[in-house]
Amino acid sequence: MAPDGRVPFWQLLDGSARTEIERLGRLVEFPRGDPILQQHDRSDHLLVLRHGCVKVVVESDTGYRAILAIRGPGDLVGEQAGLDGGSRSASVYALTDVTALVVPLSRFGTFKESRPAVARALQQVLSGRLREADRHRTDTGSGNVRTRLAGLLLKLAEQYGHRTDGGALRITLALSQDDLAGLVLSSRRTVVRLLEQWREAGWLRTGRCLIELHDLAELEQLARADPADDPAVAPSRPGADP
């Protein structure tokens, strides 16, 4: 089970189903930063991530860019185009070096129809993603950017962090400030300003695609803060929402 409570698709399959789906596809390696799927394409395959993490990105016609999700080992990626026959609704990029099982959509469809347990696993994954999207919309509507960004950093650290020799918690994913802004549905300018304030307070350290958390307690307090609090009248502290 993933740290956020999701059960990846691969873990929902029994041994025989895993063996069979491995026969249907082939393992492919993608270096960090590589595009794996492209929005609007009509490619004919899906992927089961075996190692590494990816980001799922959508871009609007006006150029707005948002990250819909981060997926990791065991997750299914690119299945939506196979379910509705349409083009890709989002792009997928490798956040780390990735190894994925690439399976033709036609073969996966036949496989799913012949194995009710696999169809149930797919339905469980899709249902979980709907709940995930609902939670994201609720969080976005109820919290300010400060609260959302603090919560995101803590979640990323829990899922993808490791301790440094100095005791900091380093997030191992190569996320840019644009990526963070997309994940919290905010502007890059706002995210950059908040990170600068938190760096000055000594709560974290950032670099090029590098984030280290040094004061989890302060970030947890921000993440739990009442979004109705007005920063203009609250006691002065780093991280006030612009």
Secondary structure, DSSP 8 states (H G I E B T S, - for coil): --TTS---HHHHS-HHHHHHHHHHSEEEEE-TT-EEE-TT----EEEEEEES-EEEEEE-TTS-EEEEEEE-TT-EES-HHHHH----SSEEEESS-EEEEEEEHHHHHHHHHH-HHHHHHHHHHHHHHHHHHHHHHHHHHHS-HHHHHHHHHHHHHHHHEEE-TTS-EEE-S---HHHHHHHTT--HHHHHHHHHHHHHTTSEEEETTEEEES-HHHHHHHHTS-TT--TTTS---TT---
